[in-house]
């Protein structure tokens, strides 16, 4: 399953697999900590 967690500007994808989930952050360099905080 592929879920787009982003918006019009930045796309972040959550991909589920048999062993867990993979988060792909396609945003700007250094923006992951802010994304991670808002997702918790």
N, CA, C and O atoms as a MOPAC input file, in Angstrom:
PM7 MOZYME 1SCF
protein

 N      0.84600 1    -1.17300 1     0.00000 1
 C      0.00000 1     0.00000 1     0.00000 1
 C      0.89200 1     1.23600 1     0.00000 1
 O      1.90300 1     1.27200 1     0.70000 1
 N      0.52800 1     2.23200 1    -0.76800 1
 C      1.24900 1     3.49700 1    -0.86700 1
 C      0.32000 1     4.61700 1    -0.43000 1
 O     -0.76200 1     4.79200 1    -0.99000 1
 N      0.74900 1     5.37900 1     0.58100 1
 C     -0.05600 1     6.48300 1     1.09700 1
 C      0.73600 1     7.76900 1     0.93400 1
 O      1.88200 1     7.84700 1     1.37400 1
 N      0.14300 1     8.77900 1     0.30900 1
 C      0.78100 1    10.08600 1     0.17000 1
 C      0.43000 1    10.90800 1     1.40600 1
 O     -0.73700 1    11.23100 1     1.62900 1
 N      1.43300 1    11.24400 1     2.20400 1
 C      1.22400 1    12.01800 1     3.42600 1
 C      1.49100 1    13.50500 1     3.22700 1
 O      1.38700 1    14.28400 1     4.17400 1
 N      1.83100 1    13.90200 1     2.02100 1
 C      2.21900 1    15.27600 1     1.75200 1
 C      1.07400 1    16.16000 1     1.30900 1
 O     -0.09600 1    15.91700 1     1.60700 1
 N      1.46200 1    17.20000 1     0.58300 1
 C      0.49200 1    18.16100 1     0.07200 1
 C      0.90900 1    18.57500 1    -1.33500 1
 O      1.67500 1    17.85900 1    -1.98000 1
 N      0.42500 1    19.70600 1    -1.82200 1
 C      0.74600 1    20.14200 1    -3.18100 1
 C      2.21700 1    20.49300 1    -3.35500 1
 O      2.75400 1    20.36500 1    -4.45600 1
 N      2.87200 1    20.92900 1    -2.29800 1
 C      4.24800 1    21.39300 1    -2.39200 1
 C      5.24300 1    20.25200 1    -2.20900 1
 O      6.18800 1    20.11300 1    -2.98400 1
 N      5.02900 1    19.45100 1    -1.19900 1
 C      5.96800 1    18.37900 1    -0.85400 1
 C      5.19900 1    17.07700 1    -0.72600 1
 O      4.12400 1    17.03500 1    -0.12800 1
 N      5.74700 1    16.03300 1    -1.28100 1
 C      5.12300 1    14.71800 1    -1.17400 1
 C      5.96000 1    13.82900 1    -0.27100 1
 O      7.16700 1    13.68900 1    -0.47000 1
 N      5.32400 1    13.23900 1     0.70700 1
 C      5.93800 1    12.25800 1     1.58700 1
 C      5.10400 1    10.99900 1     1.46600 1
 O      3.87700 1    11.04600 1     1.55600 1
 N      5.76400 1     9.88600 1     1.26200 1
 C      5.05200 1     8.64000 1     1.01200 1
 C      5.33100 1     7.63000 1     2.10700 1
 O      6.46400 1     7.51200 1     2.57400 1
 N      4.31800 1     6.91100 1     2.51500 1
 C      4.43400 1     5.81000 1     3.45600 1
 C      4.08000 1     4.53900 1     2.69500 1
 O      2.98300 1     4.40500 1     2.15300 1
 N      5.02800 1     3.61400 1     2.66600 1
 C      4.84700 1     2.36300 1     1.93600 1
 C      4.87100 1     1.22900 1     2.94300 1
 O      5.82900 1     1.09600 1     3.70400 1
 N      3.83200 1     0.41400 1     2.95600 1
 C      3.80900 1    -0.72800 1     3.86600 1
 C      4.37600 1    -1.95200 1     3.15800 1
 O      4.15800 1    -2.15600 1     1.96400 1
 N      5.10300 1    -2.75300 1     3.91300 1
 C      5.66700 1    -3.98800 1     3.37700 1
 C      5.42800 1    -5.10700 1     4.38300 1
 O      4.83400 1    -4.88800 1     5.43900 1
 N      5.88600 1    -6.28400 1     4.05400 1
 C      5.69000 1    -7.42300 1     4.94800 1
 C      6.46700 1    -7.28300 1     6.24300 1
 O      6.08100 1    -7.87000 1     7.25400 1
 N      7.54600 1    -6.52500 1     6.24000 1
 C      8.40200 1    -6.40200 1     7.42500 1
 C      8.24200 1    -5.08000 1     8.15700 1
 O      8.91100 1    -4.86300 1     9.16600 1
 N      7.38000 1    -4.19000 1     7.68500 1
 C      7.16900 1    -2.90200 1     8.34400 1
 C      6.79700 1    -1.82700 1     7.33700 1
 O      6.25100 1    -2.11100 1     6.27100 1
 N      7.10400 1    -0.59200 1     7.69700 1
 C      6.77100 1     0.54700 1     6.84300 1
 C      8.03700 1     1.28800 1     6.44100 1
 O      9.03400 1     1.28800 1     7.16300 1
 N      7.98000 1     1.91600 1     5.28100 1
 C      9.08000 1     2.72200 1     4.76200 1
 C      8.53000 1     4.12000 1     4.52300 1
 O      7.50100 1     4.28300 1     3.86700 1
 N      9.21500 1     5.13200 1     5.05500 1
 C      8.82000 1     6.51600 1     4.84400 1
 C      9.78300 1     7.14300 1     3.85500 1
 O     10.99600 1     7.11500 1     4.06700 1
 N      9.25700 1     7.71000 1     2.77200 1
 C     10.06500 1     8.40100 1     1.78100 1
 C      9.73000 1     9.88300 1     1.87300 1
 O      8.59600 1    10.29100 1     1.62500 1
 N     10.73100 1    10.68300 1     2.23400 1
 C     10.57100 1    12.12400 1     2.36300 1
 C     11.17900 1    12.76900 1     1.12700 1
 O     12.39700 1    12.72900 1     0.95100 1
 N     10.35400 1    13.36500 1     0.26500 1
 C     10.84800 1    14.00200 1    -0.95300 1
 C     10.96600 1    15.50600 1    -0.78600 1
 O     11.10600 1    16.23000 1    -1.77200 1
 N     10.91300 1    15.97800 1     0.43600 1
 C     10.95000 1    17.41500 1     0.69900 1
 C     12.34300 1    18.00300 1     0.64600 1
 O     13.28700 1    17.36900 1     0.17400 1
 N     12.45500 1    19.20600 1     1.12900 1
 C     13.71000 1    19.92100 1     1.12900 1
 C     14.66600 1    19.33100 1     2.15400 1
 O     14.24800 1    18.72800 1     3.14200 1
 N     15.94200 1    19.51200 1     1.90300 1
 C     16.98100 1    19.03800 1     2.81000 1
 C     16.78100 1    19.66600 1     4.19900 1
 O     16.65200 1    20.88500 1     4.31800 1
 N     16.75600 1    18.84900 1     5.22400 1
 C     16.61500 1    19.34300 1     6.58500 1
 C     15.18200 1    19.47800 1     7.06700 1
 O     14.97000 1    19.88200 1     8.21100 1
 N     14.18900 1    19.15800 1     6.24500 1
 C     12.79000 1    19.33500 1     6.66200 1
 C     12.21200 1    18.09900 1     7.34500 1
 O     11.10200 1    18.15800 1     7.87400 1
 N     12.93800 1    16.97900 1     7.34700 1
 C     12.40700 1    15.75600 1     7.93600 1
 C     12.09400 1    15.88400 1     9.43300 1
 O     11.04600 1    15.39800 1     9.86000 1
 N     12.95600 1    16.51800 1    10.25700 1
 C     12.60600 1    16.62900 1    11.68600 1
 C     11.26000 1    17.31200 1    11.92600 1
 O     10.51000 1    16.89500 1    12.80800 1
 N     10.94600 1    18.35200 1    11.15700 1
 C      9.65100 1    19.02900 1    11.31900 1
 C      8.51800 1    18.11900 1    10.88200 1
 O      7.47200 1    18.08100 1    11.53000 1
 N      8.71200 1    17.37100 1     9.77200 1
 C      7.69700 1    16.42300 1     9.31900 1
 C      7.47300 1    15.33100 1    10.35500 1
 O      6.33300 1    14.97800 1    10.65300 1
 N      8.55800 1    14.79800 1    10.90300 1
 C      8.45200 1    13.72000 1    11.89700 1
 C      7.70800 1    14.20800 1    13.12800 1
 O      6.87400 1    13.48200 1    13.67000 1
 N      7.99600 1    15.44000 1    13.58500 1
 C      7.31700 1    15.98200 1    14.75800 1
 C      5.82100 1    16.15100 1    14.50100 1
 O      5.01200 1    15.87900 1    15.38800 1
 N      5.44100 1    16.59600 1    13.30200 1
 C      4.02500 1    16.83100 1    13.01100 1
 C      3.27500 1    15.50800 1    12.79900 1
 O      2.05300 1    15.45900 1    12.94600 1
 N      4.00000 1    14.44000 1    12.45600 1
 C      3.35000 1    13.15300 1    12.20700 1
 C      3.12200 1    12.36400 1    13.49300 1
 O      2.35300 1    11.40300 1    13.49400 1
 N      3.77500 1    12.75100 1    14.57900 1
 C      3.64100 1    12.00300 1    15.85100 1
 C      2.38000 1    12.39900 1    16.57300 1
 O      2.09800 1    11.88000 1    17.65300 1

